[in-house]
């Protein structure tokens, strides 16, 4: 009996939600020397006051900006090792009563030597694997090493412009996979495939969408 890692296991998995609210009006005022010696205080609400506590007129195009997002780092999912030919003679993978792909290749322990998927070379050392003997199951564990990991940033930029006390306009720009980092899929773990060991897919590249909403 072989032991193996759970198919949905990720050794390291971290995700963070974050928000940054900023007031650009303060910077604009300082650059323009409009508040040369008075000092400025502000808050996330966008209200800017001078040192005497009086409200300073807001700059509509530079107030109300927020940047938020979700950042996700994780190791990849385990690679599914498979021999899809029923050399075991158990009647598997559509060639008999057992429809599940039960057969696995033989594995000779050694360095897996992971490579960068961009190299278009096998992600792992495929020479360690061979076809199972006729009438026997291979000794390779089903899952025992992980594929490429994830490094993903989804970022949202929002600007709220107040028109009156009860009305405002909200502009949003959303960036999925904002830095266009390649999020590679799992390598092919089927030894009977011509693409055995190769990474042939990836998650979508950067996607940008915009939105405009009138609130009242």
CORRAKA-V686465 format. One record per run of one state. SS is the DSSP state (H for helix, E for strand, L for the rest). FROM is the first residue (numbers start at 0). LEN is the number of residues. If there is no record, write none. Layout:
ss:SS from:FROM len:LEN
ss:SS from:FROM len:LEN
This chain:
ss:L from:0 len:12
ss:E from:12 len:10
ss:L from:22 len:1
ss:H from:23 len:8
ss:L from:31 len:8
ss:E from:39 len:3
ss:L from:42 len:5
ss:E from:47 len:3
ss:L from:50 len:4
ss:E from:54 len:2
ss:L from:56 len:8
ss:E from:64 len:10
ss:L from:74 len:3
ss:E from:77 len:1
ss:L from:78 len:3
ss:E from:81 len:1
ss:L from:82 len:23
ss:E from:105 len:2
ss:L from:107 len:9
ss:H from:116 len:3
ss:L from:119 len:6
ss:H from:125 len:3
ss:E from:128 len:2
ss:L from:130 len:15
ss:E from:145 len:1
ss:L from:146 len:3
ss:E from:149 len:13
ss:L from:162 len:5
ss:E from:167 len:9
ss:L from:176 len:7
ss:E from:183 len:1
ss:L from:184 len:2
ss:E from:186 len:2
ss:L from:188 len:1
ss:E from:189 len:1
ss:L from:190 len:5
ss:E from:195 len:1
ss:L from:196 len:2
ss:E from:198 len:1
ss:L from:199 len:2
ss:E from:201 len:1
ss:L from:202 len:4
ss:E from:206 len:9
ss:L from:215 len:1
